[in-house]
Amino acid sequence: MPIEGTDIRGLHVVRWATVEDNRGFFRQTYQAAELAEHLGREPRLRQGNHSRSHPHVLRGFRGLRGP
């Protein structure tokens, strides 16, 4: 994961690639396992995503099934 340190202690910048097509774009903002590896501790946040769809585009996300 592209994580950059900064001059501010504890502040890191994560730069994910953006996947874009004629419907819009999708970008992951963080992933817990990769952040934990970089930070040396488990982060509190689990995953974040950022997307934008053009008008008339329906975007779906597959959910997890419970027991």
C-alpha positions, 0 to 999 in steps of 0.5 A: 500500500502506498503510505507516506510518512509526514513531518507530523508525528503519527500522520501518514498519507495513503495514496491509492490508485483510482479506477475510472471508466465511463460510469465514474470512479472507485478508490479504496481509501484504506485497508486495515491489514495493510495499515496495521503492517505499516503502523505496527498496530491495529487501526480502529477503522476497517476499510474506506472507499470513495466513489463517484458515479455519473448520472443514471449509473447504479452502483452496487456493493456485495454485502457479507452474509451472516450465520 
